[in-house]
């Protein structure tokens, strides 16, 4: 699903990623761990095409057989919208919109009709236990509910890969555990692939594989 080869990232003279190689299989859940500043989020942003790797010999990023560096910015935006889902530590929901409206936004960007987008959003929110919260705005939802709406938003376009950066970092223990179980339920039910950056030791251990980043390199 993802093949990353010799990924480097420089910020001026700071060498953040130092030749990362990573292979993620379809329907796999991997966790990426490491100390703050090790390069985890930078790697996730590159895998999610939100940032570009620095030029390096024999460097490549291939997602579902598509060479990412061969895409121009317009093609890249379209690929990202249609193939990648994102979950962040803070839900990033738009406060003026309801839960179902927030979930629909990526589908509208893709060009899905309002009828189909709403139908799919209702299906996802029902699966996530939020059928009674469709018309509630973010400030009317609990932290766990907000994050589940964010999960539904990430899934609305049936992404190849879901990338999550500290997805449970802003939740209480119970809500975090429920979110972690949800990821595996989604994988087992629908076959989603997850790449999770986390400091949560329990989530990291639950993953199919745990990748440790140390000083910009894969150490285990």
C-alpha positions in Angstrom: 0.0 0.0 0.0 2.8 2.4 0.9 6.4 2.1 -0.1 8.7 4.9 1.2 12.3 4.6 0.2 15.2 6.8 1.4 13.1 9.6 2.7 15.0 12.6 3.9 13.8 16.0 5.2 15.9 19.1 5.8 14.8 22.3 7.3 17.7 24.6 6.4 20.7 22.9 8.1 18.5 20.7 10.4 18.4 17.1 9.1 15.1 15.8 10.5 14.6 12.6 8.5 17.7 10.6 7.5 16.9 8.0 5.0 13.6 6.5 6.2 12.5 3.2 4.5 9.0 2.0 5.3 6.6 -0.5 3.8 3.0 -0.6 4.9 0.7 -3.4 3.7 -3.0 -3.2 2.9 -5.3 -3.5 6.0 -2.3 -3.2 8.3 -2.3 -1.0 11.4 1.2 0.3 12.2 2.2 2.6 15.1 5.1 5.1 14.9 6.6 5.9 18.2 9.7 7.8 19.4 10.7 10.8 21.5 9.5 14.3 20.8 11.5 15.8 18.0 12.5 12.4 16.6 10.7 13.1 13.3 7.4 11.1 13.7 5.0 13.9 12.7 7.3 15.0 9.8 7.3 11.5 8.5 3.5 11.2 8.8 3.0 14.5 7.0 5.2 13.3 4.1 3.4 9.9 3.9 0.1 11.9 3.8 1.5 14.2 1.0 1.0 17.2 3.2 4.7 17.9 3.0 7.4 17.1 0.4 10.5 15.1 1.2 13.8 16.8 0.4 15.5 15.7 -2.8 17.7 12.6 -2.4 19.2 10.0 -4.6 16.9 6.9 -5.0 14.2 8.6 -2.9 10.6 7.6 -3.7 7.1 7.5 -2.1 4.6 5.2 -3.8 1.0 4.9 -2.5 -1.1 2.2 -4.1 1.3 2.0 -7.1 1.2 5.8 -7.6 4.6 7.6 -7.5 3.7 10.7 -5.5 6.6 12.9 -6.8 5.2 12.4 -10.4 2.0 14.4 -9.5 1.7 18.1 -9.9 0.0 20.1 -7.1 -3.5 19.9 -8.6 -3.2 16.1 -9.1 -1.7 15.7 -5.6 -4.6 17.6 -4.0 -7.1 15.4 -5.9 -5.2 12.2 -4.9 -5.0 13.3 -1.3 -8.8 14.0 -1.1 -9.8 10.8 -2.8 -7.3 8.4 -1.2 -6.1 9.6 2.2 -7.9 10.3 5.4 -6.5 12.3 8.3 -7.2 12.3 12.1 -5.4 14.8 14.3 -5.0 15.2 18.0 -7.5 18.0 18.0 -10.6 17.2 16.1 -10.4 20.2 13.7 -14.1 20.3 13.3 -15.7 23.5 11.9 -17.6 25.0 14.9 -20.4 26.5 12.8 -21.4 23.2 11.2 -23.2 20.2 12.6 -21.6 16.7 12.9 -23.1 15.5 9.6 -22.1 18.7 7.8 -18.5 18.4 9.0 -18.4 14.8 7.8 -19.7 15.7 4.4 -17.1 18.3 3.6 -14.5 16.1 2.0 -17.2 14.4 -0.1 -18.4 17.7 -1.4 -14.8 18.7 -2.3 -14.6 15.4 -4.2 -17.8 16.3 -6.1 -20.1 13.7 -4.5 -23.8 14.8 -4.7 -25.4 16.1 -1.5 -27.8 13.2 -1.4 -25.1 10.6 -1.6 -22.8 12.5 0.8 -25.5 12.8 3.4 -26.4 9.1 3.1 -22.8 8.0 3.5 -22.3 10.3 6.4 -25.4 9.0 8.2 -24.1 5.4 7.7 -20.7 6.2 9.1 -22.0 8.2 12.1 -24.5 5.4 12.9 -21.6 2.8 12.7 -19.7 5.0 15.1 -22.6 5.2 17.6 -23.5 8.8 16.8 -26.9 8.5 15.0 -28.4 10.6 17.8 -25.8 13.4 17.3 -26.2 14.1 13.6 -27.4 17.7 14.0 -25.3 18.7 17.0 -22.5 21.2 16.6 -19.0 20.4 18.0 -19.5 22.4 21.2 -22.5 20.2 22.0 -20.5 17.0 21.8 -18.1 15.3 24.3 -14.4 15.0 23.4 -14.8 11.4 22.5 -17.8 12.2 20.3 -16.0 15.0 18.6 -13.1 12.7 17.7 -15.5 10.0 16.4 -17.0 12.7 14.1 -13.5 13.4 12.9 -13.0 9.7 12.2 -16.2 9.6 10.1 -14.9 12.7 8.2 -11.6 10.9 7.5 -13.5 7.9 6.2 -16.2 9.6 4.0 -14.3 9.1 0.8 -13.3 5.5 1.5 -9.5 6.3 1.8 -6.8 3.8 1.0 -4.9 4.9 4.1 -5.9 6.7 7.3 -3.1 8.7 8.9 -3.5 9.7 12.5 -1.3 12.0 14.6 -1.8 11.5 18.3 -5.5 10.7 17.7 -6.2 10.0 21.4 -3.8 12.5 22.9 -6.6 14.9 23.8 -9.0 12.3 25.3 -9.6 10.9 28.7 -8.6 7.3 29.4 -12.0 5.8 28.7 -12.6 7.7 25.5 -9.0 6.9 24.3 -9.5 3.2 24.8 -12.8 3.3 23.0 -11.2 5.1 20.0 -8.3 2.6 19.9 -10.8 -0.3 19.8 -12.7 1.5 17.1 -9.6 1.6 14.8 -9.4 -2.1 14.9 -13.1 -2.6 14.4 -12.9 -0.4 11.3 -9.9 -2.4 10.0 -11.6 -5.7 10.6 -14.9 -4.6 9.2 -13.9 -2.6 6.2 -10.2 -3.4 5.6 -8.9 0.2 6.3 -5.1 0.7 6.6 -4.0 2.8 9.5 -0.7 4.6 10.2 -0.7 6.0 13.7 1.8 8.3 15.4 1.3 8.0 19.1 2.8 8.4 22.5 0.1 6.1 23.9 2.0 2.9 24.9 -1.2 0.7 24.9 -2.2 1.8 21.3 1.4 1.3 20.1 1.4 -2.3 21.5 -2.0 -3.1 19.9 -0.8 -2.3 16.4 0.3 -5.1 14.0 3.7 -3.5 13.9 5.4 -0.8 16.0 8.0 1.4 14.2 10.4 3.3 16.5 12.0 6.5 15.1 15.1 7.7 16.8 16.9 10.8 15.6 15.3 10.7 12.2 15.9 7.0 11.5 14.0 3.8 12.0 15.7 2.1 14.9 13.3 -0.8 15.3 
